[in-house]
Amino acid sequence: MVPLTLRLLVVAEDVYPDFDAVGGRSTLMSIVGALLTITLIIAVLMLVICAIVWAVSTAHGNFQAASRGRVGVFVALGAAALAGAGVAWMNFLLNVGSTL
């Protein structure tokens, strides 16, 4: 007797996503692209502002503000990297999805 999970895997093998079934696919892609672009712009602006705060507060001896500026720079770098990689990841997944 074949276990139930193995039978379900064999039955579910012929199921593939139909990306053409989504009505607003192009609209959805443009909205996601625009949101990732806005996120990237805000992350870069945050990076610039936090770097200025870090530099000015270090020059004036305010080490608590300098440490907060440094944390802000690292958070902004992470957000910019994730937003930039998000566009590439979305394009990769859409290309892989269309070849299934």
N, C-alpha and C positions, 0 to 999 in steps of 0.2 A: 504494500500500500504506500502511495506517495504522500508525503506530508502536505498539509494544507498550504503552508507558506510556499513550498516549491511549485505547487499547482497554480497559486496566484501569480507567482513570478512568470511562469510560462504563459499564462493567459494575458498578463499585462504587458508582455513584450511587444505586441503590435500596436500599442497606443503611443502616438506621437503628437506633440502640440501643433495646432494649426494657427500660425501667426496671422494668416490672412483673414481669419474669422473675427479678429478684433476690428471693430468699425473705425475707430479713431486712432489707428496705429501711428500714422504720421504726425497727427496732432500731439499724441502722447510723447513721441520721441522729441518733438520740438519743445514741449513744455519741460521735460526732464533736462534737456540740453540747456535751456534758458535758466532753469533753477541752479544747475551745476555751475554755470557761468557766473551768475550773481553770487553764489557762495564763494567761488574762487576770487572774485573781485573784492568781496568783503574781507576774506581771509588775508589778502595781500595788503589791504588798507590797515587791517588790525596789526599786521606784522610791522608795517612802517611806524604806526603810532606807538606800539610797544617798544620798538627799538629806540625811538626818540626818548621815551620815558626812561628806559634803561640807561641810555647814555647820559641824559641830563641829571638823573638822580645819582648816578655813580660819580659824576663830576662834582656834585654838590655835597657828597658824603651821606646821602640818605639811602642807607643800604636796605632798608625795608622796602622802599619803593623800587629800588634797583632789582631786588629779588622778585618782586611782583612783575616788573617789566620783563625780566628774563623768562619767567614762567609764561607770560603772555606771548613772548616771541616763540617759544617752543610749541605752545598750543596753536598759534597761528601757522607755524610751519607744518604741523601735523594736519591741520584743517585744509591748508592749501594743497598738500600732497594727496590727501584723500579726495578732495574735489577734482583735482587734475587727473588722478587715477580713476575716478568715477566715470569720466567721459570715455576713457579708453576701455574700461571694464564693460560699460554699457554697449559700446560698439562691438567689442569682442563677443559678448553674449548674443547680440542681435545677429552677427554673422554666423555664429555657431548654430543659433536657432533656425536660421533659414536653410541650413544644410542638412538638418535632421530629416 
